[in-house]
C-alpha cells in the first residue's frame, strides 16, 4: 500500500510539473496522436448522433428514461402503443359513441383505421432502427470505446513512469558528475577517504539502477503504445460498420415514409368515394356585387335568387354614363380585350350597347378593357 501511495505521489508531482513546464514530457508518435484525435472525434459524434436519433424516434423524455432503465436492468421493455395508434383508437371509440352509421362516425372509423396502420408502420421503424442502428452505436460506446479508454489510461501511466525514470536518472547523473568533479582531498585521514569512496560508489550504483529502471519503463511504454495503436486503428473498421448501419437506418426510414404515403393515398381515395350528406347550397357570390347590404339572417337561398334580377336592374348603368368601382379581388386578364385588376384599386366603368350584362368596360388611366362585374363593388 505504501508503494502504491508513493507511486501516486510521483505521478501527481510529474503531471503537475509538466503542466507548469518544469519537467520534460515524452511526446507520443505523430501517427498515434492522429489516431487518438480521430478516435475522440468518432466517440463525440457517435454520442451526439445516438442521442439525437433517440430523440427523433422517441420525443417523450420519460419514455426514453424508462427504456434506459430497462436496458440497464437487462429486461425486456413492455410493448408501448404509439401516439398514432392511440389517436386511431380514440377515433374508433368516438365513432362508436356518435354512431357508426352517421357520416361523421363512418369517417372517423375510416380515418381511425388508417391511423392505426400508420402507427404500425411507425412501430416497425422503431424496431428496425433500434436493432440496426441504435444498438451498434451503443455497443461501440459501451464496449470498444471503454476498452480503448482503458488502454489509453494505461499508456498515460506508462508515459508518466518513463518520464519519472528519466528525471531520476538525470538527477543521479548530475550528482555523480558533481562528486567526480569536486573530490574531497582536504581530509587526509583514512577514515574520511574511505567514506568519500563509498559515497562515490553509492552514487554510481544509484545511476546504474536508474538506467536499468529507465530501460524497463521505455520497453513497457513502447509495448503499451503498440497495443493502444492497434486498438485505435480499429476505428476504421468501426466506421465501416457504422456506415452499413446508417444505410440500414436510411432504408428503414424510406420504407416507413413510403408506407405512410401509400396509406394516405388509399385514405384519400376512400374518403373521396364515400358518400356524404347532401351538399349545402351557398348563396351565389355574384349577387354580392349588386346587393347594397348583407341579407337578413332569415333569408333563404330562393329569396336571394329572387332578389338578384331586381338588384341588377337597380345597378344597371346607362349606356353613356360612367361610375367609379372598387375592385374586390385580383383578376388576371385572359386576353388583350380584358383588363387585369388589383384588389382595392378604383377604376372607372361604363357599359356599351349589346354587351354581356356580366361584363363592363373598365378604364384605368390609358388602359382599357372588359372587366367582370362580380369582381367589382359599384360606388355611388
HUCORBEL-V574291 format. One line per field, one symbol per residue. ss: DSSP state (a for helix, b for strand, c for the rest). phi: phi as a letter, one per 20 degrees, with the letter a starting at -180 (. if undefined). Layout:
ss: ???
phi: ???
//
This chain:
ss: caaaaaaaaaaaaaaaaaaccccccccccaaaaaaaaaaaaaaaaaaaaaaaaaaaacccaaaaaaaaaaaaccccccccccaaaaaaaaaaaaaaaaccccaaaaaaaaaaaaaaaaaaaaaaaaaaaaaaaaaaaaaaaaaaaaaaaaaaaaaaaaaaaaaaaaaaaaaaaaaaaaaaaccccccccaaaaaaaaaaaaaaaaaaaaaaaaaaaaaaaaaaaaaaaaaaaacaaaaaaaaaaaaaaaaaaaaaaaaaaaaaaaaaaaaaaacccccccccccaaaaacccccccccccaaaaaaaaaaaaaaaccccccbbbbbbcccbccccccbccbccccbbbbbccccccccbbbbbbccbbbbbbaaabbbcc
phi: .ffffffffffffffffffemdbfcfeffgfffffffffffffffffffffffffffcffffffffffffffeldffffcffffffffffffffffffofefgffffgfffffffffffffffffffffffecffffffffedfffffffffffffffffgffffffffffffffffffffcfeefeefgffffffffffffffffffffffffffffffffffffffffffffffffffffffffffffffffffffffffffffffffffeefdfgfeedfffffffdffbfffgefeffffffefffffffefeffeecbebdfecfbdfebfeddfccgmedcdcbdcfmegfeccedcbmeebrfcfffecdfdf
//
